Structures are given as structure tokens and as C-alpha cells.
């Protein structure tokens, strides 16, 4: 009995040495490039008093907002975009933080396609362009950063923009205030071909 156990261990050990190891899943080539761009260019743009103050003010305003309220706000925003009746959307675009994000996008030489920041619930605080929705709290950009307590940059899968034919990805990270507290999320859509 002991001999068979010994033979089995040797056979398993030999098989492990002869079979090729499964390679670790390598990240796509664009990920380090995007990560570096976010760390060196985007994060400093977000860590400004204007952006931090705007997020803090909205967090104070929406301290007790319910998920139902957030969904209603999101549905209102989406219906405005669909009907091209942009009252709520325009209020957001007219904010000084949105104007700031728009100037950063315009100065990026085509690298930034969209730039927005949210509060701690995932509700947009400021945005450079009209976004598809107002509440990001149910999306990976929020769930894999703020909701997960992660300080890592979440870089989504790259896709070809059908209208521009540019390869784009979204990168998101938690916005930290001066006291090292997470207060929101910054998301930037990046044209990888323009980096």
C-alpha cells in the first residue's frame, strides 16, 4: 500500500514538472500606458481645491439620499438626454467644476474624450460633456473603486468608437480629500490612439 502511494506522489510530481505552467493572465498592452497617463496627468487635475470642494459640497447635500431617489434622478437625467430637453443636464454642465473639466479635456489634444467626477454615491458632480447617465453607482467604474474600497485605478476593456474609429477605454479611481478620506470617483474616457 505504501509503495502505491509513493508511486502516485512521484507520478504527480513528474507530471507537474513536464506539463507547461499556465501563464499568468497578462494585461493588455494599453493598460500600463493608460495607468501612467492617469497617474501623471489626470490625478493632478482632480486633486485640485475646485474639484474637491465641489464633491464635498454635493456629498453634504446628498447625505441621506436613498437609492430610490438616485434612480429617479438618473431616470430624469436620461429622459432629458433622450428628449433633448436638457434642464438638469444643463445645470450640471454650467457648474464651475464642469467648465474646469471641459477645459482640461479641450487641452488634452484629443486624449480625453469624456471627463467626469462623482460624489460618494456615484452621482455626477461635474462633467466635461453630456454623459449617458447621471448615477454611476451601479456600474463597474464605481463598484470596482469606491464601493470596493480600492485605491487602484480601474481600467475598463478598450473598445473602438464607431463614430471616431478611435480605440477608447475608461479609467476610474477614487478621489481622496486632504484628510485622506475617499469622497468620490473620477472617470476619464481616454482615446488610446492619441496618447
QUIKA-V383338 format. One record per helix or strand of 3 or more residues. SS is the DSSP state (alpha for helix, beta for strand). FROM is the first residue (numbers start at 1). TO is the last residue. If there is no record, write none. Layout:
# QUIKA-V383338
((SS | FROM | TO) (SS | FROM | TO))
This chain:
# QUIKA-V383338
((alpha | 2 | 18) (alpha | 29 | 46) (alpha | 49 | 61) (alpha | 67 | 83) (alpha | 87 | 93) (alpha | 96 | 106) (beta | 112 | 118) (beta | 123 | 127) (alpha | 140 | 143) (beta | 167 | 176) (beta | 182 | 191) (alpha | 192 | 194))
